[in-house]
Amino acid sequence: MRAGNLDRRITVQTKTLTANSYGERVASWADTFTTWANVFEIAGKEKFEASQLVDKADIRFRIRYRTGVNEEQRIVYDSNYYDIYSVTELGRQDGLEIFATKIPLT
């Protein structure tokens, strides 16, 4: 994996569940690591859903190989959040190819 292609900064976050003062389980996200990535938009579209304009974007991120990246995490890139739905090893631990979908802002 060529370093020159990894020209964008992304942060991978992991969800943790904690109990609030009422005993309810509340999800919070914590930064796991920040790294350089190659970012490629696969598809994007806008549509009306529930009387709101919603944009959907599928993105491919490529990063250097790292253990512990999985589909239960999310990526922060360019002030947007992306749910990871696939993680594939490239070569023999050369890198990771991560496919993710943009999370609509609420």
C-alpha positions, 0 to 999 in steps of 0.5 A, a space after each residue: 500500500 503506497 503511502 501517497 494514496 493515504 491522504 485523508 484522516 479518519 477516526 475509528 470509534 467503538 461503542 460502549 454501553 453504560 448505565 445512566 442515573 435511571 439504570 437505562 443503558 446508554 450508548 456512547 462512542 469513544 475514539 479508538 484510533 486515528 489513521 491515514 486512509 484512501 477514501 473513495 465514494 462508491 455511490 451516493 444519492 438523495 431521496 425523500 424519506 418521512 418528509 425529509 431529504 435524506 442522503 445516502 453514501 457508500 464509501 470505501 476506506 483503505 487503511 494500513 493493516 490493523 487488528 481489531 477493526 470490525 463491523 460494530 465500529 464506525 468511522 468519523 470522516 470529514 465531520 460525518 459518521 459512517 457505519 462499517 458494514 464490511 472489513 476485508 484484509 488486503 494481501 497478507 496483512 498489507 491493509 484493510 478495505 472497509 466499506 461503510 454507509 453514511 449515517 444520516 444526521 438527525 
